[in-house]
Amino acid sequence: MQVLTASGVKVKAGPVGTVRSLRTNPSVTPNEAANPALAKILSKIAINREVLVGISNNNVRDMLKLWFENIKRAKITNYLVVALDDPIAEFCREHKVPVYRRDAAINDVQASTGDNHAVSGLKFQLLRDFLVLGYSVLLSDVDIVYLQNPFQHLHRDCDVESMSDGFDNITAYGYNDVTDDPSMGWARYAHTFHIWMFNSGLFYIRPTLPSIELLDRVTTRVTKEKAWDQAVFNEELFFPSRPGYEGLHASKRVLDYLLFLNSKVLFKTIRKDERYASHKPVTVHVNYHPDKYERMLAIIDYYVHGKKAALDPFPDGTV
């Protein structure tokens, strides 16, 4: 198999079926001077220069506790909480949870989007130091239940690997959607491409130049626009170059939506289908439902404690 590398050396194309372009961009040279305090912490907890990172303030203390309890239960040791206030930093220390205290002010543009979205918008700015230090990060919201070690289910062949908001093969992985305009006669049918969004609450990002550029682009936009950070994240990943805009050249992969579950997949499909009776996902992200804490408790009962009726009281969606 012939693979194009980043060396700049010109090569002749091989036979059909043997040529592959570069997908795995080279990592940046670590710059520990960028953040010595964080570098010291990561040198002690990271495994193979990889770390699971959650960002939290004291407003989500209860969910954070469920988050790290299940991380410990899954025997994941290379994780870190970025604490945005002193109470949550102390809470982590009391529970022997690795913590990095970081001040990060929510800008005026994002302040009116609600606490969850405002904090979520900070993560792209906060993640930059990790990548500049040469570490790969599995960024995680705290409304996620860990049932297996996610590092055993990554491919590491792209700049970004993300869970999907999709709920089946076509929505998670993309599909050809044909629109119909009868007024066009012979050319009435036009083909479009649809894919459900990458979820910015759980994604693995490698320390490459395209990855850092992605973080910078999203950070710049969410500090100027009253926009949902997940929408901006996807626009920067997917929108192509066009007049007046240069697209990002980052490689990307969708994680298996049946292993990295969103809560729509769990509550509308998995729990009702006998084929999944013994299926054990890697993570379950309660992203589709506002009663996050209660559903997290039920998910733990269902998968960890074997209480098969634990999910029954909850509707598919919201009431």
Salt bridges, closest charged atoms under 4 A:
GLU50 OE2 - ARG156 NE 2.54
GLU69 OE2 - LYS65 NZ 2.42
ASP86 OD1 - ARG101 NE 2.78
GLU90 OE1 - ARG93 NH1 3.62
ASP103 OD1 - ARG101 NH2 2.91
ASP129 OD2 - ARG102 NH1 3.61
ASP141 OD1 - LYS123 NZ 3.39
ASP141 OD2 - HIS285 NE2 3.80
ASP143 OD1 - HIS285 NE2 2.89
ASP143 OD2 - LYS292 NZ 2.79
ASP157 OD2 - ARG253 NH2 2.73
ASP177 OD2 - HIS194 NE2 3.72
ASP180 OD1 - ARG188 NE 2.72
GLU213 OE2 - ARG217 NH2 3.00
ASP216 OD1 - ARG128 NE 2.66
GLU225 OE2 - ARG221 NE 3.04
GLU235 OE1 - ARG221 NH2 2.75
GLU236 OE1 - ARG217 NH1 3.02
GLU236 OE2 - ARG221 NH1 3.07
ASP273 OD2 - ARG275 NH2 2.61
ASP291 OD1 - ARG295 NE 2.85
ASP301 OD1 - HIS305 ND1 2.94
ASP316 OD1 - ARG271 NH2 2.90
ASP316 OD2 - LYS272 NZ 2.61
